[in-house]
Amino acid sequence: MQIKLTTPLDMHLHLRDEDMLKIVAPLSAKSFSGAIIMPNLVPPVSTKDEVIAYRQRIIEAIGDNKIELYMTLFFKSTYTYEFLQSIKDEITAIKLYPAGITTNSEGGVSGFDIDELKETLNAMSKLNIPLCIHGETNGFVMDREAQFVPIYEKLALAFPDLKIIMEHITTKESVEALDKFDNLYATITIHHLLITLDDVAGGMLAPHLFCKPIAKRPEDRDALQKVALSAHPKVMFGSDSAPHPQDAKESSHCSAGVFTAPIALQLLARLFETNGSSFDNLQKFVSDNAKNIYGVNPKEQTITLSKTPFTVPQNYGKVVPMYAGETISWSLVD
């Protein structure tokens, strides 16, 4: 059995930089026709020149592979309308991180005072630049995303013309918020559709499944699966594939991030097949919804998946993928 996906898109992707970029960028380019590229480098991508330079480094890293690059800017409350207007054609969205909440987010937002954010958010609303948010507080780790939902709601009410993307949602509370506000949307990862905290820490610790937001409870995973498998029009696939060197994952200070880019489509095909959901819904979840939400129109490409066993490599360079060494039931057809 084979299925064909038209123009699959990864709407939340970390490609890192330098040697890591050269390892992981070609892998995403082989699977996806386009991707939203996260800006949390060191230092973060926050100027027009930095956006252009980072795009060029990615193009050089992917070589002959083709992928539409949707660049983002690291949110700062000091961005003016004039600055955002000057950079609008170079970016697809702006990514907001709460300060210190995840990898390379130290320069993010401390507190969510509407008055402090309104100049930039009003400018984004007028210029139709979506706001992507890593939605976690600094509370107890299992409650951080649910505690952030009221902030999403406050922002959605204060800026009704601003398209807000709740990134890599992991809780039923976030799913419930989707239908409360017209301007709230969400990405969902493959790992949060498959695992719970029990997979991360229920037995031997599994460092390569540790991420932020951390995987939650079975009822949260069920809520995510319900909207993904039914291709709810306000959700789309975003891998949040976040590579780290093996020694940074297998350490006492385990870095947060799950590397899924090379196997994401295969795992999605297995998930949709196992749950009896139509592959038409998979097409919507992994492409059509994102095109509608963001208004992007990438060059049409077809990716073929085959119901052929595939053994996940133990590593890609210095990065260990999710399910390393395990055999999954679907493969990419070159």
C-alpha atoms as one frame of an Amber mdcrd trajectory, in Angstrom:
protein
   0.000   0.000   0.000   1.126   3.526  -0.787  -0.226   6.979   0.001   0.680
  10.267  -1.593   0.767  13.534   0.317   0.619  16.792  -1.592   2.976  19.501
  -0.368   3.450  18.371   3.268   4.391  21.240   5.567   6.166  21.358   8.922
   4.860  24.482  10.616   7.286  24.433  13.573  10.866  23.370  12.909  14.229
  23.896  14.584  17.216  23.676  12.248  19.845  25.144  14.600  23.021  26.454
  12.951  26.559  25.608  11.829  27.421  21.873  11.938  24.025  20.863  13.345
  22.244  22.760  10.573  24.219  20.833   7.961  23.115  17.516   9.512  19.409
  18.151  10.007  18.334  20.590   7.279  18.644  18.110   4.378  16.544  15.569
   6.310  13.592  17.954   6.597  13.999  19.000   2.979  13.615  15.371   1.866
  10.270  15.004   3.672   8.632  18.417   3.561   7.808  20.976   0.900   7.912
  23.863   3.342   8.596  24.678   6.984   8.324  27.500   9.509  11.843  28.018
  10.854  12.232  28.920  14.514  14.470  31.918  15.389  15.919  30.930  18.784
  19.556  30.798  17.795  22.360  32.272  19.902  21.982  35.208  19.496  18.326
  35.056  18.386  17.244  36.124  14.900  15.906  39.636  15.488  16.974  41.853
  12.559  16.339  41.860   8.831  19.986  41.131   8.073  19.956  38.164  10.468
  16.831  36.722   8.839  18.355  36.998   5.368  21.701  35.565   6.482  20.095
  32.623   8.295  17.933  31.813   5.270  21.048  31.751   3.104  22.869  29.407
   5.501  19.880  27.027   5.380  19.797  27.113   1.575  23.487  26.236   1.502
  22.943  23.409   3.995  20.106  21.710   2.088  22.067  21.633  -1.157  20.056
  20.210  -4.065  16.995  19.527  -1.913  14.063  21.905  -2.207  11.987  23.288
   0.661  10.080  26.553   1.037  11.546  28.417   4.017   9.074  30.415   6.092
  11.319  32.516   8.300  10.419  33.962  11.698  11.643  36.751  13.923  12.308
  36.492  17.659   9.658  38.648  19.377  10.680  41.890  21.043   8.276  44.438
  22.449  10.386  47.242  20.953   9.593  46.409  17.327   7.916  49.392  15.651
   5.406  49.466  12.825   8.052  50.922  10.510  10.550  48.160  11.309   7.989
  45.387  10.860   6.782  46.905   7.600  10.383  46.884   6.334  10.858  43.200
   7.181   7.385  41.872   6.373   8.375  40.370   3.012  11.229  38.412   4.616
   9.219  36.681   7.368   6.043  34.646   7.756   5.530  35.067  11.515   7.062
  36.281  14.764   7.802  33.833  17.578   7.258  34.833  21.204   9.018  32.981
  24.014   8.466  33.551  27.727  11.906  34.399  29.098  14.011  31.365  30.025
  11.225  28.844  29.539  12.932  26.664  26.916  16.071  26.353  24.772  17.713
  29.701  23.949  14.777  31.765  25.209  16.572  33.946  27.740  15.819  37.078
  25.729  12.083  36.415  25.704   9.178  38.204  27.343   9.049  38.592  31.133
   5.451  39.063  32.145   2.589  39.696  29.765   1.614  43.286  30.427  -0.653
  44.258  27.527   0.530  47.874  27.688   4.149  46.792  27.223   3.328  44.545
  24.259   0.628  46.525  22.506   2.778  48.633  20.165   4.331  45.575  18.538
   1.143  43.487  18.600  -0.949  46.296  17.132   1.611  46.697  14.350   1.544
  42.948  13.689  -2.262  43.046  13.535  -2.239  45.855  10.966   0.442  44.159
   8.881  -1.194  40.716   9.133   1.888  39.076  10.683   0.924  36.013  12.763
   2.167  35.623  16.339   3.510  32.184  17.294   3.767  31.545  21.049   5.522
  28.973  23.200   2.774  28.947  25.797   4.137  28.000  29.216   4.419  29.739
  32.559   7.224  28.997  35.038   4.887  27.070  37.367   4.829  23.345  38.111
   6.027  21.605  34.942   2.836  19.604  34.310   0.623  22.681  34.750   2.605
  25.283  32.840   0.674  25.082  29.577  -2.762  24.978  31.201  -1.752  27.996
  33.307  -0.852  29.853  30.118  -4.289  29.428  28.502  -5.697  32.554  30.252
  -2.832  34.536  28.705  -3.770  33.226  25.259  -7.347  34.289  25.962  -6.288
  37.751  27.157  -4.210  38.282  24.021  -6.962  36.960  21.742  -9.479  39.386
  23.250  -7.141  42.388  23.279  -5.959  41.874  19.687  -8.887  40.323  17.769
  -7.274  40.956  14.373  -4.038  39.217  15.374  -3.661  35.615  14.260  -2.257
  33.718  17.268  -0.701  30.268  16.929  -0.542  28.207  20.121   2.604  26.236
  19.384   3.052  22.508  20.071  -0.004  22.237  22.331  -0.042  19.351  24.806
  -3.175  19.730  26.947  -6.923  19.330  26.700  -7.252  22.905  28.015  -5.424
  24.227  24.950  -7.607  22.115  22.664 -10.724  23.559  24.333  -9.448  27.119
  23.809  -9.325  26.631  20.039 -13.064  27.030  19.558 -13.475  29.906  21.991
 -11.738  32.532  19.865 -11.725  33.019  16.107  -8.084  34.112  16.075  -6.579
  31.164  18.006  -4.923  28.303  16.099  -2.463  25.559  17.052   0.325  23.281
  15.929   0.599  19.723  17.241   3.711  17.521  17.166   3.898  13.832  16.348
   5.566  13.008  19.665   2.791  14.624  21.704   0.267  12.636  19.654   2.031
   9.404  20.632   3.568   9.638  24.096   2.670  10.635  27.647   4.831  11.422
  30.651   4.832   7.719  31.408   6.921   7.114  28.282   9.417   9.748  29.411
   9.777   8.892  33.087   7.493   5.984  33.964  10.291   3.436  33.864  13.906
   4.018  32.924  14.328   7.683  32.025  14.079   8.254  28.262  16.113  11.417
  27.617  15.405  11.450  23.886  11.685  11.844  24.649  12.217  14.774  27.025
  10.936  18.041  25.612   9.277  21.293  26.578   6.350  21.367  26.908   6.782
  17.964  28.521   4.397  15.189  27.433   1.289  15.108  29.614  -1.478  12.685
  30.633  -3.400  10.119  28.535  -6.488  12.344  28.520  -4.407  15.185  27.073
  -3.013  12.939  24.356  -6.556  11.751  23.585  -7.729  15.348  23.156  -4.844
  16.079  20.787  -5.513  12.954  18.762  -9.202  13.800  18.444  -8.598  17.144
  16.737  -5.624  15.949  14.679  -7.244  12.759  13.374 -10.416  14.643  12.473
  -8.331  17.389  10.813  -9.937  20.164  12.844  -9.472  23.221  10.571  -7.667
  25.224  13.268  -4.868  22.704  13.883  -1.888  21.836  11.725   1.223  19.728
  11.950   4.350  21.270  13.445   7.057  18.778  14.363   8.933  20.943  16.874
  11.771  18.668  15.812  14.533  19.977  18.066  17.943  18.344  17.614  20.629
  18.328  20.281  23.965  16.472  20.331  23.758  13.050  21.957  26.002  14.109
  24.848  23.648  17.024  25.620  20.646  14.688  25.772  22.280  11.842  27.703
  23.498  13.977  30.588  22.476  15.272  33.992  21.337  18.534  32.367  19.366
  16.853  29.581  18.496  19.360  26.853  14.814  19.653  25.950  13.843  18.541
  22.473  12.788  15.490  20.455  14.339  14.930  17.025  11.594  13.616  14.711
  12.134  15.325  11.353  13.280  12.243   9.361  10.427  10.001  10.594   7.558
  12.412  11.238   5.526  11.624   8.117   5.998   7.877   8.571   4.784   8.055
  12.169   1.817  10.198  11.164   0.817   7.671   8.508   0.978   4.886  11.087
  -1.055   6.900  13.587  -3.820   7.733  11.117  -3.936   4.160   9.809  -3.997
   2.609  13.292  -6.857   4.846  14.382  -8.922   4.298  11.256  -8.767   7.951
  10.238  -8.803   8.753   6.542  -5.645   9.714   4.746  -7.640  12.664   3.401
  -7.608  13.955   6.972  -3.864  13.369   7.124  -3.514  15.514   3.994  -5.474
  18.299   5.678  -3.545  18.046   8.939  -0.127  18.018   7.323  -0.730  20.562
   4.566  -4.135  21.978   3.658  -4.967  23.461   7.064  -1.605  25.208   7.297
  -2.032  26.747   3.846  -5.437  28.082   4.871  -4.308  29.361   8.269  -1.138
  31.091   7.107  -2.255  31.935   3.575   0.896  30.377   2.100   1.048  28.808
  -1.343   4.193  26.685  -1.688   5.146  25.004  -4.934   3.190  21.755  -5.229
   5.188  18.587  -4.594   4.162  15.000  -3.907   5.682  12.831  -1.197   4.999
   9.086  -1.379   4.829   6.826   1.670   4.866   3.051   1.437   3.558   0.448
   3.894   7.067  -0.994   4.081   8.966  -1.539   7.346  11.675   0.993   8.103
  14.282   0.679  10.844  15.040   4.064  12.359  18.800   4.742  12.342  20.572
   4.839  15.678  21.737   8.341  14.877  21.949  11.002  12.224  25.420  12.369
  12.682  25.616  13.304  16.352  21.829  13.403  16.836  19.721  10.503  18.144
  16.182  10.420  16.702  12.974   9.400  18.420  12.569   5.590  18.306  16.230
   5.043  17.346  16.820   1.420  16.366  13.105   0.555  16.292  11.219  -0.598
  13.211   8.153   1.344  12.099   5.626   0.211   9.523   5.858   3.048   6.980
   8.706   4.298   4.809   9.378   7.290   2.596   9.714   6.444  -1.093  12.620
   8.349  -2.640
